Amino acid sequence: MSIATLFTENQLPEEYKQLSSEEMEERIKQIKKRLGNDLFIPGHHYQKDEVIQFADATGDSLQLAQISAKQAATNIVFCGVHFMAETADILTEENQQVLLPDMRAGCSMADMADDVQTKEAWETLQGIFGDTILPLTYVNSTAAIKAFVGKHDGATVTSSNARKMVRWALTQKERLLFLPDQHLGRNTAYDLGIPLDEMAVWDPINRKLEFRGEVGRIRVILWKGHCSVHENFTIKNIENVRKNHPNMNIIVHPECKHEVVQLSDLAGSTKYIIETIEMAEAGTEWAIGTEMNLVNRIIQQHPDKKIISLNPYMCPCLTMNRIDLPHLLWSLEQIEKENSQNQIKVDKQIAKEAKKALNRMLILS
């Protein structure tokens, strides 16, 4: 589907743009009451507060997909981004429909690896290294990439279990290909003792392998992709915090650049960040390097601690913010009119192969 078609098909009716927040909130509350157990709204941690207030569960992408699969609800209105809704569709039953309130809610990282690029890279890398590579993909990837990995005996990973999955992959094959986030792959492999000169980067745009040293020593091949939010935390941000807040702990997500992670005090998944702040003593100080909606929510939830964003000029995830009150209300009202919009439906064969990659991870985790 072209971008032009996507935007045309997804235009929100003008009437919803004229409604007050109060009216939209009341209408959503009433719809939730009427639909009852036939509706389930999962909300990702990075969603706006105006949306997260209506979430029946909050969490990261895989966690929400798994929770959705346990529901009896026919209608899963996923407040997240496209790849998350795909995973939910893969794991839920045929009688359940997964809906995305705004089809423009994508993920720039997931879009940095498509199936054509991946197949081309795989052929080239097989020509260089032979049958010595196992693919892993971050769950922040499209269903097609998950399917490719599943078909080639690989698995998905999360930021919470990346260490375990990378360690497992290297017991299966001599090398691994890590898609699509180079930073999570690099930080995880380095943390497991693999030096940087044993890592290479596959550039899908220029179709070449970037590396230093001897090609034969390469053990980890990183896809040249990144998170557009976490990419914006810098060494300069850390230097400013160290200078202006000498007692402040710096905690970042492993999607940040390698040098940022190395200079921080702690690094871990969204769940790890949330739990670390929850368990911290009152009066402690924290600079958090992750998405701004979540940081602001953590600040509100912990008034007993001094908390700031590591980057004071950080914007929320723009694609995640496509999901808002007007789109959520519109999506719910279309369900009631039996005219559901924006159903995310993964091709059966792709879903079958993608589920192999997901199940390998779940069994190993």
C-alpha positions in Angstrom: 0.0 0.0 0.0 1.4 3.4 -1.0 1.8 6.2 1.5 -0.7 8.3 -0.4 -3.3 5.5 -0.3 -2.7 4.9 3.4 -3.3 8.6 4.3 -6.4 8.8 2.1 -8.0 5.7 3.5 -7.2 6.7 7.1 -8.5 10.2 7.2 -10.3 10.9 10.4 -13.9 12.2 9.8 -13.9 15.9 10.4 -16.5 15.7 13.1 -14.1 14.0 15.5 -11.7 16.9 15.3 -14.3 19.3 16.6 -15.1 17.4 19.8 -13.9 18.4 23.2 -11.7 16.1 25.3 -14.5 15.8 27.8 -17.0 14.7 25.3 -14.7 12.2 23.7 -13.7 10.7 27.1 -17.4 10.4 28.1 -18.3 8.6 24.9 -15.3 6.2 25.2 -16.4 5.4 28.8 -19.9 4.6 27.7 -18.7 2.4 24.8 -16.5 0.5 27.1 -19.4 -0.2 29.4 -21.7 -1.3 26.5 -19.1 -3.6 24.9 -17.9 -5.0 28.2 -15.9 -8.1 27.9 -16.2 -8.1 24.1 -13.6 -5.2 24.0 -10.0 -5.2 25.1 -7.7 -2.2 24.9 -4.0 -2.8 25.3 -1.9 0.4 25.7 1.9 0.6 25.2 4.0 2.4 27.8 4.8 5.1 25.3 1.2 6.1 24.7 -0.2 9.6 25.7 -1.9 9.8 29.0 -5.2 10.7 27.3 -5.1 7.3 25.7 -3.5 5.2 28.4 -6.3 6.1 30.9 -8.6 3.8 28.9 -6.1 0.9 28.6 -7.2 -2.4 30.1 -3.5 -3.4 30.3 -0.3 -1.5 29.9 3.1 -2.9 29.0 5.6 -3.5 26.3 4.7 -4.8 22.8 5.2 -8.6 23.3 3.6 -8.5 26.8 0.5 -6.8 25.5 0.2 -9.2 22.5 0.4 -12.1 25.0 -2.2 -10.6 27.3 -4.4 -10.0 24.3 -4.2 -13.6 23.3 -5.6 -14.6 26.8 -8.7 -12.5 26.4 -12.2 -13.6 25.4 -12.8 -10.3 23.7 -13.7 -10.3 20.0 -12.3 -6.8 19.5 -8.7 -5.9 20.4 -8.1 -2.2 19.9 -4.3 -2.0 20.1 -3.0 1.4 21.2 0.5 1.0 20.0 2.1 0.8 16.5 1.7 -1.4 13.5 4.2 -4.2 14.3 2.8 -4.6 17.8 -0.7 -5.1 16.4 0.7 -7.6 13.9 2.2 -9.6 16.8 -1.1 -9.5 18.6 -2.9 -10.8 15.5 -0.4 -13.7 15.2 -1.0 -14.8 18.7 -4.7 -14.3 19.0 -7.5 -16.6 17.7 -9.3 -16.4 14.3 -12.5 -15.1 16.0 -10.7 -12.1 17.4 -9.9 -9.0 15.3 -7.0 -6.7 16.1 -7.6 -3.0 15.2 -5.2 -0.1 15.1 -6.9 3.2 15.6 -4.6 5.0 13.2 -2.8 3.2 10.4 -0.1 5.9 10.3 1.1 4.6 13.7 4.2 2.8 12.5 7.7 2.3 13.8 10.7 3.8 12.0 13.0 1.1 13.3 10.7 -1.7 12.1 10.6 0.0 8.7 14.4 -0.1 8.4 14.3 -3.8 7.5 11.9 -5.2 4.9 11.7 -8.8 3.5 13.3 -7.9 0.2 16.3 -6.3 1.8 16.7 -9.1 4.3 16.6 -11.9 1.6 19.1 -10.0 -0.4 21.4 -9.5 2.6 21.0 -13.2 3.6 22.2 -14.4 0.1 25.2 -12.1 0.2 26.2 -13.0 3.7 25.7 -16.7 3.0 28.1 -16.2 0.1 30.7 -14.7 2.4 30.3 -16.9 5.5 28.5 -20.0 4.3 25.9 -21.7 6.5 27.4 -20.3 9.7 24.8 -17.6 10.5 21.6 -17.7 12.7 19.2 -14.8 12.4 17.7 -13.1 15.4 15.2 -10.3 15.2 14.1 -7.8 17.9 10.3 -8.0 18.4 10.3 -4.4 17.1 10.1 -5.8 13.5 7.5 -6.5 11.0 5.7 -9.9 10.8 7.6 -10.5 7.5 10.9 -10.2 9.2 9.8 -12.4 12.1 8.7 -15.0 9.5 12.1 -14.8 7.7 13.8 -15.5 11.0 11.5 -18.3 11.9 12.0 -20.0 8.5 15.7 -20.0 9.0 15.6 -21.5 12.5 16.1 -18.2 14.4 14.1 -16.5 17.1 12.8 -13.2 18.2 14.3 -11.3 21.2 13.1 -8.6 23.6 15.2 -6.0 25.3 14.7 -8.0 28.5 15.9 -11.4 27.2 18.4 -10.3 24.5 21.4 -11.5 26.5 19.9 -15.0 26.9 18.8 -15.2 23.2 22.2 -13.9 21.8 24.0 -16.4 24.0 21.7 -19.2 22.7 22.2 -18.2 19.1 25.9 -18.4 19.4 25.6 -22.0 20.6 23.6 -22.9 17.5 25.8 -21.3 14.8 29.2 -19.6 14.7 27.7 -16.2 13.8 24.4 -14.3 14.2 22.6 -11.7 12.2 20.8 -9.3 14.5 17.8 -7.3 13.0 16.8 -4.5 12.9 18.3 -2.5 15.8 22.1 -2.3 15.6 22.4 -0.7 19.0 20.5 -3.3 21.0 22.5 -6.0 19.2 25.8 -4.3 19.8 25.2 -3.5 23.4 24.0 -7.0 24.2 26.9 -8.7 22.4 29.5 -6.4 24.0 27.9 -7.1 27.4 28.5 -10.8 26.7 32.2 -10.3 26.1 32.3 -10.0 22.3 34.7 -7.2 21.3 33.6 -4.5 18.9 36.1 -5.7 16.3 34.3 -9.0 16.1 31.1 -7.2 15.0 30.1 -5.9 11.6 27.2 -3.8 10.3 25.2 -4.7 7.2 24.1 -1.6 5.4 20.9 -2.5 3.5 20.9 0.8 1.5 24.4 0.5 0.1 24.3 -3.4 0.2 27.6 -3.8 1.9 29.2 -5.1 5.0 31.0 -2.5 7.2 33.7 -3.9 9.5 37.2 -3.3 10.9 39.8 -6.0 11.1 39.6 -9.5 9.5 36.3 -10.7 8.0 36.9 -14.2 9.3 36.8 -13.0 12.9 33.3 -11.5 12.6 30.8 -13.2 14.9 28.0 -10.7 15.1 26.4 -9.0 12.1 24.3 -6.0 13.0 21.5 -4.6 10.7 22.0 -0.9 10.2 18.8 0.2 11.9 17.9 2.2 15.0 15.2 3.7 17.1 14.7 7.3 16.1 13.8 8.2 19.8 16.7 6.5 21.6 19.2 7.5 18.9 18.8 11.1 20.1 20.4 10.6 23.5 24.0 11.7 23.4 27.3 11.8 25.2 26.7 15.5 25.6 23.5 14.8 27.4 25.4 12.7 29.9 28.1 15.3 30.3 25.5 17.9 31.1 23.9 15.7 33.7 27.2 14.8 35.4 28.1 18.5 35.5 24.7 19.9 36.7 23.4 17.0 38.7 26.4 15.2 40.2 24.3 13.0 42.5 22.0 11.8 39.7 21.9 8.2 38.5 21.7 7.8 34.7 19.6 4.9 33.4 19.0 4.3 29.7 17.4 1.9 27.3 19.7 -0.5 25.4 18.4 0.9 22.1 20.7 3.9 22.9 24.0 4.2 21.2 26.9 2.1 22.5 28.9 5.0 23.9 25.8 6.4 25.7 25.1 3.0 27.3 28.7 2.7 28.4 28.8 6.1 30.1 25.5 5.5 31.9 25.1 4.0 35.3 22.4 1.5 34.3 20.8 0.2 31.1 17.9 -2.0 30.6 14.4 -2.6 29.1 11.4 -0.4 29.7 10.3 -2.8 32.4 13.7 -2.7 34.0 13.7 1.1 34.0 10.2 1.3 35.5 11.0 -1.3 38.2 14.3 0.3 39.1 12.7 3.7 39.7 9.9 2.0 41.7 12.4 0.3 44.0 14.7 3.3 44.4 14.8 5.0 47.7 12.9 8.3 48.2 15.1 11.3 47.6 17.2 9.6 45.0 17.9 11.4 41.7 17.5 9.9 38.2 18.0 11.0 34.6 16.1 8.6 32.3 17.0 8.0 28.7 13.8 6.7 27.1 10.6 7.9 25.5 9.2 11.2 26.8 5.6 10.1 27.5 6.9 7.3 29.7 9.4 9.6 31.5 6.7 12.2 32.2 4.5 9.4 33.6 7.3 8.1 35.8 7.9 11.6 37.1 4.2 12.0 38.0 4.1 8.6 39.7 7.2 9.3 41.9 7.0 12.8 43.4 9.4 11.6 46.2 12.3 11.4 43.8 14.0 13.9 41.5 13.6 12.6 37.9 14.4 14.3 34.6 14.8 13.2 31.0 18.4 12.6 30.0 17.7 14.8 27.0 15.6 17.8 28.1 14.7 18.6 24.5 13.4 15.1 23.7 10.1 14.7 21.9 7.7 11.8 22.4 7.7 9.0 19.8 5.9 10.8 16.9 4.5 7.6 15.3 3.2 6.3 18.7 1.5 9.6 19.2 -0.6 9.1 16.1 -3.0 7.2 18.5 -5.0 9.9 20.2 -8.5 10.4 21.7 -10.2 11.2 18.4 -8.8 8.1 16.6 -9.6 5.9 19.6 -13.2 7.1 19.8 -13.6 6.8 16.1 -12.3 3.2 16.2 -14.6 2.2 19.0 -17.7 3.8 17.4 -17.0 2.0 14.2 -17.0 -1.3 16.1 -20.5 -0.5 17.5 -21.7 0.3 14.0 -20.4 -3.1 12.9 -18.0 -1.3 10.5 -14.7 -2.0 12.1 -11.8 0.0 10.5 -8.0 -0.7 10.3 -8.0 -4.4 11.0 -4.5 -5.8 11.1 -4.5 -9.2 9.4 -1.2 -11.0 8.9 -1.0 -13.5 6.0 -1.5 -17.1 7.3 1.9 -18.4 6.0 3.8 -15.4 7.3 2.0 -15.7 10.7 2.9 -19.5 10.8 6.6 -18.8 10.2 6.7 -15.7 12.5 5.1 -17.8 15.3 8.0 -20.2 15.0 10.4 -17.4 15.8 8.2 -16.2 18.7 7.7 -19.6 20.1 11.5 -20.4 20.1 12.0 -17.4 22.2 9.2 -18.1 24.6 10.4 -21.7 25.1 13.9 -20.6 25.8 12.9 -17.7 28.0 
